[in-house]
């Protein structure tokens, strides 16, 4: 029998969607929240520090922090963003990505990175909350390929 656990982590980050027809085309920021769900058997090894757990929540937080540490308090822009060259000249933390930084693509990127770096996780899904009312979820590697260009 497998069990799932979910851990949340939050960070601050700016972005812009250059082709968006509304205010999102301007640089703005969000208080992002990521929820990562993994699945596995409950560890039954007597004396193990993770006995009775799928994985320690603190260990899962560390894995998630490995991904977002470079994003926190940064400005995420696509490498195709025409403002990128100008913003490189400023004293700012730029995160250059190969996708338009929507919640959907950020979720796909986090899923891809967690899968690649921490392959021992049985990753089920990654949800990115861009606002308290808006979220995007990626739940399998096949979805990552569909979302990412």
SETORFI-466568 format. One record per atom (N, C-alpha, C): x, y, z. Coordinates in steps of 0.1 Angstrom, whole numbers, plus 5000, padded with zeros to 4 digits. Example, Ala and Ser with C-alpha at 12.3 -4.5 7.8 and 13.67 -1.06 7.14 Angstrom:
2
513249435078 512349555078 513249675078 512849785071 513749895071 512950005079 
***
This chain:
149
500849885000 500050005000 500950125000 500650224991 501350344991 500550454997 501250555002 500750675008 501350795002 500550905001 501151034995 501351125007 502351215005 502551325014 502751445006 502351565011 502451685004 503151795013 504051865007 504751975014 504552105007 504452215014 504352345008 505552425011 505952515002 507052605004 506652734996 507052845002 506652974996 507853064993 507753154983 508753244980 508153364972 509053464971 508653584964 509353594951 508653634940 509353634927 508553724918 509253794909 508553874899 508653804886 507853854876 507853804863 507053894854 507053864841 506153934832 505853844820 504753854814 504253784803 504253874791 505353884783 505453994773 504354004763 503753894759 502653894749 501253904755 501153904768 499853904774 499054034771 497754024768 496954134764 496454224776 496954194788 496454274800 497654314808 497354344821 498454404829 499554304832 499454174829 500554084832 501654104822 501554184812 502654214803 503654304810 503354364821 504254454829 504854374840 506054414844 506754344855 505954364867 505754254874 504954244886 505454124894 505054114907 505454014915 504353934922 504653814927 503653734934 504353674946 503553634955 503953554967 503553404962 504453334957 504253204951 504253094962 503452994960 503452874969 503452754960 504352664964 504452534956 504052424966 503252334961 502852214968 503452094960 504252014966 504851894960 504251774967 503751674959 503251554964 504151434959 504551354969 505251234966 504451114971 504850994966 504150874970 505150764973 504750684982 505650564985 505050484997 505750385000 505250305011 505750365024 505050345035 505450385048 506650305053 507650375057 508950315061 508650235074 508950115074 508750025086 510049985093 511150025087 512449985093 512550035107 512649945117 512649975131 513950055134 513850165141 514950245145 515350355135 514750345123 514950445113 514350585117 515050695114 514450825118 513250855110 513050785099 511750805091 510750695093 510950605103 510050505106 508550555108 507650505101 506250545101 505950655091 506950695083 506750805073 507050755059 506450825049 506850805035 508250875033 508450995039 509651065039 509451175049 510551215055 510451325064 510051455057 509151525063 508651655057 509851755055 510751755065 511851845065 512851815053 512951685051 513851645039 513251685026 511851665025 511151715013 511351865011 511251935022 511452085021 512752115016 513852045021 515152075016 515252045001 514651944996 514751904982 514052024974 512852064979 512152174972 512952304972 513552334984 514452454985 515552454975 516152334972 517152324962 516752384949 515452364945 514952414933 514652564933 513952614944 513552754944 514552854950 515652804955 516652904961 517153004951 517252964938 517653054928 516553144923 515353114927 514153194922 513753304932 513953274945 513453364956 513953504954 513053594954 513353744953 514053774940 513753694929 514353724916 513253764907 513653794894 512753834884 512853734873 511853654870 511953544860 511353604847 512253594837 511953634823 512353534813 511553524803 511853434792 513153484784 513953394779 515153444772 514653514759 513453504755 512953574743 512353704746 512353744759 511753874763 512553984758 511954084751 512754194745 513254284756 512754284768 513254364779 514454314785 514854184783 515854114790 517254184788 517554224776 518954294774 519054414783 518054494784 518054624792 518154584807 517354484811 517354454825 518654394830 519354324821 520654274825 521654374830 521454504825 522354614829 522054664843 520854624849 520454674862 520954574873 521054634885 521454544897 520154474901 519854364895 518654284898 518954134897 518254054904 518453914903 517553864891 518153834880 517453784868 517453634868 516353574865 516253434863 515753414848 516753374840 516453364825 516053214823 514853204817 514253074814 513853054800 513852934795 513552904781 511952894778 511152954787 509752944786 509153074790 507853104787 507153214792 506753184807 507153264816 507053234831 505553234836 504753154830 503353144836 503353044847 502353044855 502252944866 502352804861 501752774849 501752644843 503152604840 503952694834 505352654830 506252654842 506052734852 506852724864 506552594871 505352544871 505052414877 505752304869 505652314856 506352214848 507852214850 508452334852 509852344854 510252284867 509452314878 509752254891 509652104890 508652054884 508451904882 509651844875 510051914864 511251864857 512451854865 512751964872 513951974881 513951874892 512751864899 512751764910 512951624905 512351594893 512451464887 513951434883 514651534878 515951514873 516951514884 516851594894 517851604904 517651504915 516351484918 516051394929 515151284924 515851204916 515151094909 514550984919 515150984931 514650884940 513250914946 512751034944 511451074948 510451004938 509350954943 508250914935 507251024934 507651124925 506951254924 505551224917 504551274924 503151254919 502651384912 502851504919 502451624913 503151744919 503151854912 503651984916 502552084913 502152164923 501152264921 501752394925 501652494916 502152634919 500952724920 500852784932 499852884935 500453024931 499953094922 500453224918 499753334927 498453304930 497653394939 496853294948 496253344958 495353254966 494253194958 493953244946 492753194939 493253124926 494453134922 494953074909 496152984911 495952864905 497052764906 497152684893 498252624891 498552534880 499152404886 498752294880 499252164885 499852074874 500952024876 501551924867 501651794874 501151684868 501151564875 501851444869 502351454857 503251344852 504251404843 505351334840 506351384831 505851404817 504851334813 504251354799 503651494799 503051534810 502451674810 503551774809 504751754815 505851844814 506151874799 506251764792 506651774778 505551854770 504351844774 503251914767 503252064770 503652094782 503552234786 504852314782 505952244783 507252314779 507352314764 507952434759 508152444745 509252344740 
***
